[in-house]
């Protein structure tokens, strides 16, 4: 019976040409897959630069959010800003930038207190001389609502 096993050897050469085709196919298929895989992995960065990319994306996210907050705070105040003296304009602008950074820091927290945002906006708007306190309160609340929509988007 052991001798009968080599009889299957002639079957192996027949399988050889057939196995060459599948081998040939398998050789081509992995090459294609190997070519496709680097192309798929190319957009993904390796771990060290991935951390850098994530950090830069976080910075750009915070910068975009700060710009959105700044634009919300600046809505409707262009004429008021131009009516201020140059010294008051610098003070108003500086206080506005501080307010934006503080609001942005508040939005980073999990639980955001709208009253703190309103207080920050109110404090900033109080720099405008002769502003009606009811207008000031209303503007602070409207701007705070718009800022909270930024937080809720994400």
Backbone bond lengths (Angstrom), bond angles and torsions (degrees), N, CA, C in turn:
res aa  C-N    CA-C-N  psi(-1)  N-CA   C-N-CA  omega(-1)  CA-C   N-CA-C  phi
1 X - - - 1.424 - - 1.516 110.72 -
2 X 1.256 117.01 -30.43 1.455 120.31 177.28 1.515 109.15 -65.25
3 X 1.334 116.42 -34.44 1.455 120.11 179.45 1.516 111.63 -69.32
4 X 1.260 119.23 -27.34 1.452 121.88 179.68 1.526 111.47 -71.27
5 X 1.255 119.30 -24.77 1.458 122.27 179.25 1.526 110.93 -63.07
6 X 1.359 120.09 -42.04 1.465 118.47 176.46 1.508 112.51 -63.96
7 X 1.306 119.58 -18.94 1.445 121.74 177.30 1.523 109.36 -59.98
8 X 1.283 118.10 -30.62 1.453 121.15 179.56 1.526 111.05 -72.87
9 X 1.322 117.76 -9.52 1.452 120.94 177.67 1.517 112.41 -59.11
10 X 1.329 119.36 -42.09 1.460 117.76 176.80 1.522 111.49 -60.74
11 X 1.290 116.78 -29.42 1.456 119.11 176.71 1.525 109.68 -67.79
12 X 1.310 117.34 -32.27 1.456 121.46 -179.95 1.521 111.38 -64.34
13 X 1.340 120.46 -42.55 1.462 118.34 176.33 1.519 111.70 -63.33
14 X 1.326 117.07 -34.53 1.453 117.80 176.21 1.526 109.17 -65.77
15 X 1.292 115.61 -39.33 1.449 119.22 178.30 1.523 110.03 -70.99
16 X 1.344 115.83 -24.17 1.460 120.54 -179.18 1.514 112.02 -58.32
17 X 1.350 119.52 -53.66 1.458 118.53 177.64 1.523 111.97 -62.33
18 X 1.326 115.29 -36.64 1.458 116.88 177.56 1.515 110.04 -68.50
19 X 1.326 116.72 -38.32 1.452 119.54 -179.59 1.529 110.31 -70.98
20 X 1.353 117.25 -25.31 1.457 119.14 177.08 1.517 110.09 -66.54
21 X 1.309 115.85 -41.12 1.461 118.53 178.30 1.519 111.46 -62.40
22 X 1.326 118.53 -49.02 1.464 116.98 177.13 1.525 111.37 -63.10
23 X 1.359 116.86 -38.48 1.453 118.11 177.52 1.517 109.92 -62.05
24 X 1.333 113.47 -42.39 1.454 118.11 178.82 1.536 110.23 -61.29
25 X 1.301 114.48 -42.24 1.464 119.33 178.10 1.532 110.59 -66.71
26 X 1.309 115.92 -43.81 1.453 117.94 -179.91 1.521 111.36 -66.36
27 X 1.339 115.80 -31.66 1.463 117.85 177.05 1.520 110.19 -66.71
28 X 1.324 115.90 -40.94 1.458 118.83 -179.56 1.529 110.89 -70.58
29 X 1.303 115.69 -41.82 1.461 118.95 -177.73 1.524 111.72 -61.62
30 X 1.350 120.22 -46.96 1.463 117.80 178.29 1.528 112.14 -64.41
31 X 1.334 116.11 -34.28 1.464 117.51 177.74 1.520 109.96 -61.88
32 X 1.308 116.80 -43.30 1.462 120.02 178.17 1.525 109.97 -62.96
33 X 1.321 114.92 -45.12 1.458 118.45 179.62 1.522 110.15 -64.00
34 X 1.322 116.09 -39.42 1.459 119.34 179.00 1.520 110.26 -64.14
35 X 1.333 115.97 -37.84 1.465 119.37 177.67 1.523 110.29 -68.38
36 X 1.342 116.81 -38.23 1.456 120.56 -178.87 1.523 111.28 -71.53
37 X 1.300 116.78 -38.17 1.458 119.80 -177.48 1.527 112.59 -61.98
38 X 1.331 119.47 -48.58 1.466 116.75 177.98 1.518 111.98 -61.49
39 X 1.317 116.50 -34.32 1.462 118.47 178.43 1.523 109.89 -65.34
40 X 1.337 116.17 -38.22 1.458 119.26 177.72 1.516 110.82 -69.32
41 X 1.330 117.51 -37.74 1.453 121.21 -177.56 1.522 112.14 -81.25
42 X 1.302 117.37 -17.30 1.464 119.74 -177.06 1.527 112.44 -57.61
43 X 1.346 120.26 -43.53 1.461 118.41 178.30 1.520 113.04 -65.36
44 X 1.324 116.29 -29.52 1.449 119.01 179.55 1.516 108.54 -81.39
45 X 1.290 115.83 132.70 1.455 120.49 -179.42 1.523 109.62 -88.43
46 X 1.329 116.81 152.42 1.455 118.82 174.76 1.523 110.73 -64.07
47 X 1.290 117.31 168.68 1.458 122.56 -172.17 1.524 114.33 -53.57
48 X 1.352 120.56 -50.69 1.464 118.33 -176.63 1.526 113.02 -60.98
49 X 1.326 117.09 -46.70 1.457 117.46 -179.54 1.521 110.72 -75.12
50 X 1.338 117.82 -22.90 1.459 120.59 176.21 1.513 110.84 -61.86
51 X 1.314 116.98 -37.46 1.459 121.10 176.99 1.514 110.76 -65.75
52 X 1.321 116.14 -38.92 1.461 120.92 178.98 1.518 109.91 -67.64
53 X 1.318 115.95 -42.60 1.461 119.83 179.30 1.524 109.49 -62.91
54 X 1.322 117.42 -43.01 1.462 120.50 179.52 1.524 110.48 -63.31
55 X 1.320 116.73 -39.35 1.460 120.28 178.99 1.526 110.61 -66.16
56 X 1.327 116.77 -40.90 1.463 118.99 179.51 1.526 110.67 -69.96
57 X 1.328 116.83 -33.89 1.463 119.36 176.37 1.517 110.29 -66.93
58 X 1.323 116.78 -37.77 1.465 120.45 177.93 1.517 109.96 -64.69
59 X 1.351 116.35 -42.18 1.461 119.63 178.09 1.520 110.56 -63.39
60 X 1.323 115.72 -44.58 1.462 118.22 -178.79 1.532 110.24 -65.92
61 X 1.329 117.50 -34.81 1.456 120.66 176.53 1.522 110.21 -63.22
62 X 1.335 116.48 -46.10 1.455 120.19 179.79 1.523 111.03 -65.48
63 X 1.324 116.53 -37.32 1.464 119.78 177.88 1.527 110.54 -65.86
64 X 1.343 116.05 -43.61 1.471 119.24 178.48 1.520 110.95 -62.66
65 X 1.329 116.06 -41.89 1.461 119.61 179.32 1.522 110.65 -64.81
66 X 1.335 116.94 -41.17 1.464 120.56 178.25 1.534 110.49 -63.30
67 X 1.321 117.10 -38.50 1.471 119.91 177.25 1.523 110.98 -65.72
68 X 1.324 116.92 -39.64 1.467 120.06 178.01 1.533 110.56 -64.36
69 X 1.321 116.14 -42.88 1.464 120.22 178.72 1.523 109.63 -63.08
70 X 1.332 116.79 -43.83 1.460 121.52 179.20 1.521 111.01 -60.54
71 X 1.329 116.97 -43.07 1.468 119.26 -179.71 1.531 111.41 -66.56
72 X 1.337 116.70 -35.74 1.468 120.22 177.60 1.524 109.88 -65.84
73 X 1.329 116.52 -44.32 1.467 119.61 -179.79 1.529 111.61 -66.30
74 X 1.315 117.56 -32.72 1.465 121.41 -176.73 1.532 112.93 -80.82
75 X 1.338 118.00 -13.44 1.466 121.08 -177.99 1.530 110.86 -56.67
76 X 1.311 115.35 126.21 1.458 121.04 173.88 1.518 115.21 76.14
77 X 1.323 117.94 5.18 1.459 119.70 -177.18 1.535 112.77 -112.50
78 X 1.310 117.39 9.91 1.464 120.81 -177.98 1.532 111.39 -62.15
79 X 1.296 116.12 -47.79 1.474 120.22 -179.08 1.528 110.69 -66.98
80 X 1.317 117.00 -38.89 1.464 121.06 178.72 1.532 109.13 -62.79
81 X 1.321 116.19 -43.08 1.466 120.70 -179.49 1.522 110.98 -62.94
82 X 1.333 116.66 -42.59 1.464 119.85 -179.47 1.526 112.42 -69.09
83 X 1.313 117.53 -24.41 1.465 120.41 -180.00 1.529 112.67 -78.69
84 X 1.327 117.00 -13.43 1.463 121.23 -179.78 1.532 110.90 -77.38
85 X 1.325 115.00 156.80 1.461 120.05 175.31 1.532 108.54 -70.22
86 X 1.331 118.68 159.14 1.473 120.53 -178.94 1.538 112.95 -57.04
87 X 1.334 117.28 -36.65 1.466 119.88 178.29 1.526 110.76 -66.21
88 X 1.332 115.40 -44.73 1.467 120.26 179.30 1.525 110.14 -65.93
89 X 1.350 117.30 -35.36 1.464 120.60 178.58 1.526 110.39 -61.27
90 X 1.343 116.91 -45.25 1.472 120.53 178.87 1.525 110.78 -62.55
91 X 1.319 115.86 -44.51 1.459 120.56 179.94 1.530 110.49 -63.34
92 X 1.335 116.23 -44.41 1.459 122.45 -179.92 1.531 110.28 -61.99
93 X 1.334 115.42 -43.60 1.463 120.36 -179.11 1.531 110.60 -66.35
94 X 1.332 116.72 -44.17 1.459 120.69 179.84 1.527 111.22 -63.03
95 X 1.319 116.15 -45.45 1.463 120.48 178.85 1.537 110.07 -64.24
96 X 1.327 116.76 -35.77 1.465 120.99 177.71 1.517 111.71 -64.44
97 X 1.332 117.23 -41.85 1.461 120.74 178.66 1.525 111.10 -65.53
98 X 1.319 116.64 -39.09 1.470 120.59 176.24 1.529 110.24 -63.40
99 X 1.331 115.17 -42.11 1.465 120.19 179.59 1.523 110.61 -61.98
100 X 1.332 116.57 -43.23 1.469 120.61 178.87 1.519 110.36 -60.18
101 X 1.332 117.37 -46.03 1.473 119.52 -178.56 1.532 111.33 -65.86
102 X 1.331 117.40 -37.70 1.467 120.02 179.23 1.526 110.97 -68.44
103 X 1.326 116.54 -41.41 1.476 119.96 178.46 1.523 109.90 -65.10
104 X 1.315 117.00 -42.00 1.463 120.77 178.27 1.527 110.59 -60.54
105 X 1.332 116.68 -40.61 1.471 120.43 177.39 1.523 110.65 -65.07
106 X 1.329 117.23 -37.88 1.469 120.26 177.64 1.523 111.22 -64.81
107 X 1.329 116.84 -37.06 1.465 120.59 -178.64 1.526 111.86 -71.22
108 X 1.331 117.17 -19.86 1.463 120.15 177.23 1.521 111.41 -70.48
109 X 1.310 116.23 -23.71 1.465 120.04 -178.72 1.526 110.26 -73.62
110 X 1.310 115.22 156.51 1.461 120.65 179.73 1.521 111.17 -69.23
111 X 1.313 115.71 -43.99 1.461 120.60 -178.97 1.527 108.15 -108.41
112 X 1.310 116.22 117.28 1.458 121.55 -176.18 1.521 109.22 -105.69
113 X 1.320 115.67 130.21 1.461 120.39 176.89 1.525 108.21 -97.87
114 X 1.311 115.69 114.38 1.459 122.19 -177.76 1.526 110.15 -63.68
115 X 1.309 116.72 -32.45 1.471 120.20 -178.66 1.530 111.27 -62.00
116 X 1.327 117.28 -34.88 1.467 120.20 177.81 1.530 110.69 -67.93
117 X 1.328 116.07 -39.43 1.472 119.99 178.01 1.520 109.48 -64.71
118 X 1.323 117.25 -43.99 1.467 121.10 178.77 1.529 110.60 -61.26
119 X 1.332 116.69 -41.94 1.467 120.14 178.55 1.526 111.40 -62.22
120 X 1.327 117.06 -41.09 1.466 120.52 178.71 1.528 111.10 -63.59
121 X 1.324 116.50 -45.24 1.466 120.61 -179.67 1.527 110.09 -66.14
122 X 1.314 116.47 -42.21 1.465 120.60 179.38 1.535 110.67 -61.27
123 X 1.319 116.71 -43.76 1.464 120.90 178.49 1.520 112.08 -61.53
124 X 1.311 115.89 -37.39 1.466 120.50 178.67 1.522 111.21 -70.48
125 X 1.325 117.15 -43.33 1.467 120.64 -178.29 1.531 112.39 -70.68
126 X 1.312 117.76 -21.95 1.462 120.32 179.36 1.527 112.54 -68.24
127 X 1.323 117.10 -11.74 1.459 120.61 176.55 1.530 112.02 -69.66
128 X 1.323 115.87 -21.49 1.465 120.29 179.30 1.529 107.82 -75.26
129 X 1.332 117.42 120.95 1.474 119.44 -178.84 1.530 111.26 -71.98
130 X 1.332 115.96 140.53 1.461 121.69 174.81 1.511 114.58 73.30
131 X 1.333 118.98 19.14 1.468 120.33 -179.91 1.524 109.22 -81.07
132 X 1.300 116.18 139.14 1.454 122.93 178.51 1.528 109.17 -67.82
133 X 1.316 117.83 130.78 1.460 120.15 -175.57 1.526 112.20 -67.36
134 X 1.334 117.93 -30.32 1.465 120.54 177.44 1.528 110.39 -70.30
135 X 1.325 116.10 -40.88 1.463 121.11 175.71 1.528 109.01 -62.34
136 X 1.329 115.96 -43.77 1.458 121.32 -179.34 1.529 110.67 -59.31
137 X 1.317 116.62 -46.59 1.465 121.45 -179.49 1.524 111.13 -64.09
138 X 1.325 115.83 -43.24 1.460 120.37 -179.54 1.529 110.93 -65.21
139 X 1.315 117.42 -44.62 1.468 121.56 178.94 1.527 110.79 -62.53
140 X 1.321 116.61 -41.72 1.461 120.38 179.96 1.527 110.80 -61.54
141 X 1.322 116.95 -42.14 1.464 120.13 -179.97 1.525 111.94 -68.91
142 X 1.322 116.85 -41.66 1.470 120.53 179.25 1.525 110.17 -62.39
143 X 1.320 115.99 -46.24 1.458 120.03 -179.31 1.529 111.12 -66.10
144 X 1.310 117.36 -37.18 1.464 121.03 177.71 1.530 110.59 -64.50
145 X 1.327 117.25 -40.23 1.466 120.73 177.61 1.526 110.86 -62.17
146 X 1.313 117.03 -43.28 1.466 120.80 179.12 1.524 110.74 -64.66
147 X 1.316 116.27 -39.03 1.468 120.15 178.94 1.528 110.05 -66.45
148 X 1.307 117.80 -38.29 1.461 120.76 178.84 1.529 111.00 -66.07
149 X 1.307 117.50 -29.19 1.471 120.03 175.55 1.521 110.65 -64.42
150 X 1.331 116.89 -33.07 1.460 120.32 175.76 1.526 109.36 -62.18
151 X 1.304 116.49 -45.36 1.467 122.06 -179.82 1.526 110.29 -63.22
152 X 1.323 117.04 -41.71 1.458 121.19 -176.71 1.527 113.38 -73.26
153 X 1.344 117.02 -21.64 1.459 120.19 178.27 1.508 110.75 -62.26
154 X 1.299 115.65 -35.91 1.453 120.56 -174.95 1.477 108.56 -96.38
